[in-house]
Amino acid sequence: MPKSIKIALLMAASLFMEILDGTIVTTALPKIAQTFGETNATVALLVSVYLITVAVFIPLSGWLARRFGQRRIWLTAVLLFTASSLGSALAPNFVVLLGMRMLQGLAGSLMTPTARLIVLEKTAPKDLLKMMSYLIWPALIAPAIAPVVGGALATYASWHWIFLINVPIGLMSWIIGLRLLTPDQPAPRTSFDLLGFIEIAAASLLLLISADSASQAHPNWWLSLALFILGLATTALVAYHLTHARAPLFAVSALKIPSFRISQTGGSILWLSVGSLPYLLTVYLQTVLHWSALAAGSLVIFIFIGNIGIKPFTTALIERLGYRNAIILALALILASGLGLGLMQATMPAAWIAALATVSGVGRSLALTAYNGVSLTEVAFEERNSANTLSAVTQTLAQGIGVAVVTLVVSLAGIFMPVNAAYQVGFAFLAVLMLAPIIEVWALPKTLGEQGLHR
């Protein structure tokens, strides 16, 4: 096996560990609440604090990788993630556990972008699709197995094992990385853009807290709206700073390249849907159709069956169709299946819902692979660090606000119509969102990303 593929698989393992950890804890929250005598609302902070910490510190990853070397930062992040996982399992009280989750978030914010950078920064355009396929697998598998693994560990062992399973994976990854990764030379020392970091961190914090507030059972809409407006205003300051500063935290010049730009615009809309559709379908089946949590979860998993089932064929499909046509096809599948889900009634057979969920999963998997493959095909090697950091920031924010956006749509629709119809509007909204990236990609030439394909 070529060394480049071994490295890609190692980086994929670290991505899997981080993505799994972001979602697996959800199923164990009631058990953790019992252990420490806290309310369910309080222990839910373990999820939001982790995600917010990841989002706030991701912008540091690119600068630190340049300053100290990718290998050193990745190894440090893996070790910190492993140690904080052990600390979470051994936490004597909830405050310590919350602190350990923040450390996990910090480690994850450095580990994930740096892992992608190690694989992609020196990959030739013609090999990007193949390498990106290795890195997409964790994003498809981890969310699918997290509820099952987390529920099984919390029920048949204890919630502590949700964190302890990271320890052998982390230690093994660190040892292999120590031997496999070649030391890289840090770039010449550059000043740290403190103002840029503060602005980006503030914008991310405001947007994610706004989203978290809006997705609560009894949200304060005015507070959420105020935080969201402040977040947008701060984002505008960030855009101005990154385009005018002499030495910004990361450059945004790659946005001038169409193949990269669509991965940030249309790709962000896709990530918003990826984060919110499983949530919306689960809540709809339980609250409107009155299915059990087990029955709802068993059906929602068909989204992930579609994700994983098509994955072995996505590279061949993209090579055959080209990036432009593959993205359009994938988004059309998401659009059609979303509209189908929007027609759900209590009388619709479960098999039909499962089929629609599977088609949606197929579209998501193909679209994610194509967007990630095309994103860096025309980006110069020296710009990939900044482009990778920008991608990590936008992807994290899009996923973070997805649930809040669809919750807001359903809540507003519920003012004017019955609850079943309000959820139908939510599904239709997520489907119609796909029109924007479809139109965006349709306007581009058929040769989009051609140099990145073996044709």
C-alpha positions as semicolon CSV with decimal commas, in nm:
position;residue;x (nm);y (nm);z (nm)
1;M;0,000;0,000;0,000
2;P;0,147;0,342;-0,096
3;K;0,254;0,560;0,194
4;S;0,017;0,837;0,084
5;I;-0,283;0,604;0,128
6;K;-0,156;0,487;0,468
7;I;-0,137;0,851;0,576
8;A;-0,486;0,919;0,438
9;L;-0,628;0,624;0,634
10;L;-0,453;0,739;0,952
11;M;-0,592;1,089;0,914
12;A;-0,937;0,943;0,843
13;A;-0,915;0,751;1,173
14;S;-0,851;1,074;1,363
15;L;-1,139;1,246;1,181
16;F;-1,366;0,954;1,270
17;M;-1,271;0,982;1,637
18;E;-1,347;1,355;1,647
19;I;-1,676;1,339;1,453
20;L;-1,798;1,041;1,656
21;D;-1,718;1,218;1,982
22;G;-1,920;1,522;1,877
23;T;-2,242;1,320;1,852
24;I;-2,208;1,000;2,055
25;V;-2,245;1,173;2,392
26;T;-2,604;1,280;2,312
27;T;-2,750;0,935;2,383
28;A;-2,576;0,919;2,722
29;L;-2,693;1,257;2,856
30;P;-2,972;1,112;3,078
31;K;-2,726;0,869;3,241
32;I;-2,471;1,148;3,297
33;A;-2,746;1,363;3,452
34;Q;-2,829;1,081;3,695
35;T;-2,463;1,031;3,790
36;F;-2,400;1,395;3,880
37;G;-2,750;1,490;3,992
38;E;-2,788;1,754;3,719
39;T;-3,085;1,841;3,499
40;N;-3,104;1,728;3,137
41;A;-3,082;2,091;3,026
42;T;-2,757;2,137;3,220
43;V;-2,583;1,825;3,089
44;A;-2,684;1,924;2,734
45;L;-2,405;2,181;2,769
46;L;-2,163;1,893;2,707
47;V;-2,276;1,893;2,343
48;S;-2,302;2,266;2,278
49;V;-1,980;2,359;2,462
50;Y;-1,786;2,102;2,258
51;L;-1,922;2,223;1,923
52;I;-1,875;2,591;2,010
53;T;-1,516;2,533;2,125
54;V;-1,438;2,353;1,799
55;A;-1,583;2,640;1,595
56;V;-1,404;2,912;1,792
57;F;-1,056;2,761;1,770
58;I;-1,060;2,612;1,418
59;P;-0,918;2,936;1,268
60;L;-0,601;2,880;1,473
61;S;-0,523;2,549;1,303
62;G;-0,383;2,683;0,977
63;W;-0,154;2,941;1,141
64;L;-0,026;2,690;1,400
65;A;0,040;2,432;1,126
66;R;0,246;2,689;0,935
67;R;0,428;2,812;1,245
68;F;0,514;2,481;1,411
69;G;0,466;2,221;1,137
70;Q;0,168;2,003;1,048
71;R;0,310;1,684;1,199
72;R;0,381;1,845;1,536
73;I;0,038;2,009;1,560
74;W;-0,147;1,691;1,461
75;L;0,046;1,473;1,707
76;T;-0,009;1,727;1,985
77;A;-0,381;1,751;1,907
78;V;-0,424;1,371;1,906
79;L;-0,245;1,343;2,240
80;L;-0,454;1,624;2,391
81;F;-0,775;1,469;2,257
82;T;-0,681;1,131;2,404
83;A;-0,585;1,278;2,742
84;S;-0,902;1,488;2,766
85;S;-1,110;1,181;2,674
86;L;-0,953;0,994;2,965
87;G;-1,010;1,299;3,186
88;S;-1,377;1,305;3,083
89;A;-1,422;0,941;3,182
90;L;-1,254;0,998;3,520
91;A;-1,420;1,334;3,596
92;P;-1,530;1,345;3,964
93;N;-1,800;1,607;3,903
94;F;-1,987;1,780;3,623
95;V;-1,772;2,095;3,623
96;V;-1,456;1,892;3,558
97;L;-1,636;1,694;3,286
98;L;-1,743;2,018;3,119
99;G;-1,384;2,144;3,132
100;M;-1,259;1,820;2,976
101;R;-1,514;1,857;2,696
102;M;-1,379;2,205;2,625
103;L;-1,027;2,058;2,602
104;Q;-1,162;1,791;2,367
105;G;-1,315;2,066;2,154
106;L;-0,985;2,254;2,144
107;A;-0,799;1,938;2,041
108;G;-1,062;1,856;1,779
109;S;-1,044;2,206;1,632
110;L;-0,673;2,153;1,565
111;M;-0,679;1,783;1,478
112;T;-0,947;1,782;1,207
113;P;-0,828;2,067;0,978
114;T;-0,463;1,965;1,021
115;A;-0,545;1,605;0,926
116;R;-0,709;1,726;0,605
117;L;-0,414;1,956;0,538
118;I;-0,158;1,677;0,581
119;V;-0,337;1,473;0,314
120;L;-0,435;1,748;0,073
121;E;-0,165;2,015;0,076
122;K;0,077;1,814;-0,138
123;T;-0,175;1,605;-0,335
124;A;-0,174;1,661;-0,711
125;P;-0,507;1,780;-0,857
126;K;-0,561;1,450;-1,042
127;D;-0,543;1,258;-0,712
128;L;-0,760;1,491;-0,500
129;L;-1,086;1,305;-0,564
130;K;-0,934;0,973;-0,457
131;M;-0,779;1,120;-0,142
132;M;-1,092;1,313;-0,050
133;S;-1,290;0,989;-0,071
134;Y;-1,087;0,851;0,219
135;L;-1,159;1,162;0,426
136;I;-1,534;1,162;0,352
137;W;-1,592;0,815;0,499
138;P;-1,570;0,930;0,866
139;A;-1,829;1,204;0,807
140;L;-2,067;0,941;0,665
141;I;-2,011;0,654;0,909
142;A;-1,964;0,828;1,246
143;P;-2,309;0,997;1,263
144;A;-2,472;0,670;1,152
145;I;-2,327;0,453;1,428
146;A;-2,303;0,714;1,705
147;P;-2,660;0,670;1,841
148;V;-2,631;0,289;1,837
149;V;-2,281;0,273;1,989
150;G;-2,354;0,546;2,243
151;G;-2,684;0,392;2,347
152;A;-2,533;0,044;2,379
153;L;-2,237;0,163;2,588
154;A;-2,454;0,378;2,815
155;T;-2,709;0,098;2,861
156;Y;-2,496;-0,215;2,891
157;A;-2,168;-0,075;3,028
158;S;-2,158;0,286;3,152
159;W;-2,141;0,632;2,997
160;H;-1,771;0,650;3,089
161;W;-1,694;0,409;2,802
162;I;-1,818;0,667;2,552
163;F;-1,498;0,857;2,629
164;L;-1,274;0,561;2,712
165;I;-1,307;0,413;2,361
166;N;-1,112;0,714;2,233
167;V;-0,807;0,625;2,442
168;P;-0,682;0,315;2,252
169;I;-0,775;0,471;1,916
170;G;-0,593;0,792;2,005
171;L;-0,282;0,622;2,142
172;M;-0,257;0,387;1,844
173;S;-0,302;0,678;1,601
174;W;-0,035;0,880;1,783
175;I;0,218;0,594;1,779
176;I;0,157;0,518;1,410
177;G;0,170;0,889;1,324
178;L;0,499;0,928;1,507
179;R;0,655;0,667;1,278
180;L;0,464;0,730;0,955
181;L;0,458;1,110;0,924
182;T;0,771;1,279;0,794
183;P;0,871;1,589;0,992
184;D;0,789;1,900;0,791
185;Q;0,966;2,231;0,807
186;P;0,770;2,517;0,964
187;A;0,718;2,819;0,741
188;P;0,911;3,139;0,811
189;R;0,780;3,307;1,124
190;T;0,488;3,543;1,065
191;S;0,301;3,765;1,308
192;F;-0,016;3,630;1,463
193;D;-0,332;3,811;1,351
194;L;-0,484;3,851;1,697
195;L;-0,755;4,094;1,583
196;G;-0,862;3,860;1,304
197;F;-0,879;3,565;1,543
198;I;-1,088;3,760;1,796
199;E;-1,329;3,876;1,524
200;I;-1,369;3,527;1,375
201;A;-1,410;3,370;1,720
202;A;-1,670;3,632;1,817
203;A;-1,867;3,584;1,493
204;S;-1,866;3,205;1,534
205;L;-1,964;3,231;1,900
206;L;-2,253;3,469;1,835
207;L;-2,392;3,266;1,543
208;L;-2,370;2,932;1,722
209;I;-2,514;3,060;2,052
210;S;-2,795;3,218;1,851
211;A;-2,855;2,884;1,679
212;D;-2,841;2,692;2,007
213;S;-3,086;2,935;2,169
214;A;-3,328;2,910;1,877
215;S;-3,328;2,529;1,883
216;Q;-3,432;2,501;2,250
217;A;-3,775;2,366;2,345
218;H;-3,892;2,714;2,451
219;P;-3,666;2,955;2,263
220;N;-3,631;3,326;2,327
221;W;-3,671;3,436;1,965
222;W;-3,582;3,799;2,030
223;L;-3,255;3,703;2,200
224;S;-3,174;3,459;1,921
225;L;-3,248;3,723;1,657
226;A;-3,035;3,985;1,833
227;L;-2,740;3,745;1,862
228;F;-2,782;3,641;1,499
229;I;-2,778;4,004;1,377
230;L;-2,468;4,075;1,589
231;G;-2,310;3,760;1,443
232;L;-2,378;3,874;1,087
233;A;-2,240;4,221;1,162
234;T;-1,924;4,067;1,309
235;T;-1,896;3,839;1,005
236;A;-1,898;4,150;0,785
237;L;-1,611;4,289;0,993
238;V;-1,427;3,960;0,948
239;A;-1,471;3,975;0,570
240;Y;-1,335;4,330;0,560
241;H;-1,042;4,244;0,784
242;L;-0,936;3,930;0,595
243;T;-0,940;4,115;0,262
244;H;-0,757;4,427;0,384
245;A;-0,514;4,313;0,655
246;R;-0,148;4,291;0,554
247;A;-0,101;3,951;0,722
248;P;-0,448;3,802;0,790
249;L;-0,498;3,487;0,996
250;F;-0,577;3,312;0,668
251;A;-0,618;3,439;0,312
252;V;-0,949;3,430;0,126
253;S;-0,806;3,480;-0,223
254;A;-0,906;3,123;-0,318
255;L;-1,269;3,244;-0,328
256;K;-1,186;3,400;-0,666
257;I;-1,158;3,046;-0,808
258;P;-1,503;2,914;-0,914
259;S;-1,436;2,551;-0,821
260;F;-1,340;2,651;-0,467
261;R;-1,606;2,921;-0,433
262;I;-1,895;2,685;-0,505
263;S;-1,770;2,450;-0,232
264;Q;-1,806;2,737;0,015
265;T;-2,141;2,874;-0,106
266;G;-2,342;2,580;-0,237
267;G;-2,137;2,343;-0,023
268;S;-2,235;2,533;0,292
269;I;-2,604;2,506;0,199
270;L;-2,551;2,132;0,156
271;W;-2,383;2,102;0,499
272;L;-2,673;2,295;0,654
273;S;-2,909;2,030;0,516
274;V;-2,680;1,745;0,619
275;G;-2,693;1,862;0,980
276;S;-3,067;1,929;0,998
277;L;-3,258;1,668;0,792
278;P;-3,196;1,369;1,028
279;Y;-3,304;1,588;1,321
280;L;-3,620;1,711;1,145
281;L;-3,722;1,362;1,034
282;T;-3,666;1,216;1,382
283;V;-3,869;1,488;1,556
284;Y;-4,149;1,465;1,297
285;L;-4,187;1,089;1,330
286;Q;-4,194;1,107;1,711
287;T;-4,401;1,420;1,776
288;V;-4,642;1,421;1,481
289;L;-4,676;1,055;1,383
290;H;-4,618;0,939;1,746
291;W;-4,360;0,677;1,660
292;S;-4,134;0,544;1,934
293;A;-3,776;0,670;1,956
294;L;-3,653;0,327;1,846
295;A;-3,886;0,314;1,545
296;A;-3,795;0,668;1,440
297;G;-3,424;0,601;1,478
298;S;-3,451;0,277;1,281
299;L;-3,606;0,466;0,989
300;V;-3,376;0,769;0,998
301;I;-3,079;0,536;0,971
302;F;-3,183;0,476;0,607
303;I;-3,034;0,820;0,531
304;F;-2,699;0,683;0,641
305;I;-2,757;0,354;0,459
306;G;-2,790;0,562;0,142
307;N;-2,477;0,758;0,239
308;I;-2,264;0,450;0,282
309;G;-2,426;0,230;0,017
310;I;-2,339;0,463;-0,272
311;K;-1,995;0,562;-0,142
312;P;-1,794;0,282;-0,314
313;F;-1,931;0,405;-0,647
314;T;-1,911;0,783;-0,605
315;T;-1,560;0,823;-0,745
316;A;-1,645;0,623;-1,059
317;L;-1,968;0,821;-1,103
318;I;-1,787;1,154;-1,076
319;E;-1,516;1,037;-1,317
320;R;-1,788;0,935;-1,561
321;L;-2,018;1,239;-1,529
322;G;-1,770;1,512;-1,442
323;Y;-1,794;1,729;-1,132
324;R;-2,060;1,965;-1,270
325;N;-2,308;1,698;-1,375
326;A;-2,241;1,484;-1,068
327;I;-2,317;1,775;-0,834
328;I;-2,635;1,865;-1,024
329;L;-2,754;1,501;-1,016
330;A;-2,677;1,469;-0,645
331;L;-2,855;1,791;-0,550
332;A;-3,154;1,696;-0,768
333;L;-3,185;1,369;-0,574
334;I;-3,181;1,561;-0,244
335;L;-3,439;1,807;-0,380
336;A;-3,675;1,536;-0,508
337;S;-3,653;1,320;-0,194
338;G;-3,700;1,626;0,027
339;L;-4,018;1,722;-0,156
340;G;-4,134;1,362;-0,121
341;L;-4,077;1,373;0,255
342;G;-4,272;1,698;0,261
343;L;-4,578;1,503;0,143
344;M;-4,564;1,262;0,437
345;Q;-4,889;1,170;0,608
346;A;-4,970;0,919;0,880
347;T;-5,097;0,686;0,607
348;M;-4,771;0,682;0,409
349;P;-4,612;0,333;0,431
350;A;-4,287;0,318;0,626
351;A;-4,122;0,157;0,324
352;W;-4,185;0,470;0,118
353;I;-4,036;0,693;0,388
354;A;-3,734;0,461;0,410
355;A;-3,692;0,474;0,031
356;L;-3,703;0,855;0,029
357;A;-3,453;0,870;0,316
358;T;-3,221;0,634;0,126
359;V;-3,239;0,844;-0,192
360;S;-3,160;1,154;0,015
361;G;-2,859;0,975;0,163
362;V;-2,736;0,875;-0,183
363;G;-2,758;1,236;-0,301
364;R;-2,582;1,368;0,009
365;S;-2,294;1,122;-0,023
366;L;-2,239;1,195;-0,393
367;A;-2,266;1,572;-0,342
368;L;-2,025;1,580;-0,046
369;T;-1,768;1,373;-0,234
370;A;-1,795;1,591;-0,545
371;Y;-1,784;1,923;-0,361
372;N;-1,486;1,817;-0,151
373;G;-1,305;1,671;-0,450
374;V;-1,346;1,976;-0,673
375;S;-1,276;2,236;-0,404
376;L;-0,896;2,237;-0,428
377;T;-0,840;2,122;-0,787
378;E;-0,749;2,473;-0,903
379;V;-0,607;2,607;-0,577
380;A;-0,229;2,654;-0,578
381;F;-0,033;2,445;-0,327
382;E;0,077;2,753;-0,133
383;E;-0,287;2,862;-0,089
384;R;-0,424;2,528;0,030
385;N;-0,353;2,595;0,398
386;S;-0,573;2,906;0,398
387;A;-0,837;2,745;0,176
388;N;-0,854;2,443;0,408
389;T;-0,896;2,666;0,716
390;L;-1,172;2,868;0,550
391;S;-1,350;2,546;0,449
392;A;-1,333;2,413;0,804
393;V;-1,482;2,735;0,945
394;T;-1,772;2,755;0,697
395;Q;-1,853;2,384;0,724
396;T;-1,864;2,395;1,104
397;L;-2,088;2,702;1,109
398;A;-2,323;2,563;0,843
399;Q;-2,370;2,239;1,035
400;G;-2,406;2,428;1,362
401;I;-2,689;2,655;1,248
402;G;-2,877;2,396;1,040
403;V;-3,101;2,266;1,319
404;A;-3,182;2,621;1,435
405;V;-3,277;2,735;1,084
406;V;-3,519;2,449;1,021
407;T;-3,660;2,481;1,375
408;L;-3,732;2,847;1,307
409;V;-3,901;2,766;0,975
410;V;-4,125;2,502;1,137
411;S;-4,208;2,732;1,430
412;L;-4,306;3,022;1,204
413;A;-4,512;2,794;0,980
414;G;-4,684;2,656;1,290
415;I;-4,830;3,000;1,363
416;F;-5,040;2,984;1,047
417;M;-5,112;2,613;0,996
418;P;-5,150;2,277;1,175
419;V;-4,839;2,111;1,312
420;N;-4,828;1,841;1,041
421;A;-4,837;2,104;0,767
422;A;-4,571;2,309;0,947
423;Y;-4,331;2,014;0,937
424;Q;-4,414;1,959;0,571
425;V;-4,305;2,318;0,512
426;G;-3,980;2,238;0,694
427;F;-3,904;1,944;0,463
428;A;-3,998;2,148;0,156
429;F;-3,774;2,433;0,275
430;L;-3,470;2,207;0,301
431;A;-3,549;2,065;-0,042
432;V;-3,598;2,399;-0,216
433;L;-3,271;2,526;-0,067
434;M;-3,097;2,292;-0,312
435;L;-3,215;2,507;-0,603
436;A;-2,956;2,774;-0,518
437;P;-2,649;2,547;-0,555
438;I;-2,806;2,373;-0,858
439;I;-2,842;2,707;-1,039
440;E;-2,493;2,811;-0,926
441;V;-2,328;2,498;-1,065
442;W;-2,546;2,491;-1,379
443;A;-2,402;2,827;-1,480
444;L;-2,046;2,691;-1,475
445;P;-1,877;2,514;-1,770
446;K;-1,897;2,135;-1,805
447;T;-1,518;2,125;-1,774
448;L;-1,536;2,231;-1,406
449;G;-1,246;2,067;-1,221
450;E;-1,152;1,863;-1,530
451;Q;-0,782;1,856;-1,439
452;G;-0,874;1,670;-1,120
453;L;-1,030;1,374;-1,300
454;H;-0,877;1,058;-1,452
455;R;-1,071;1,061;-1,780
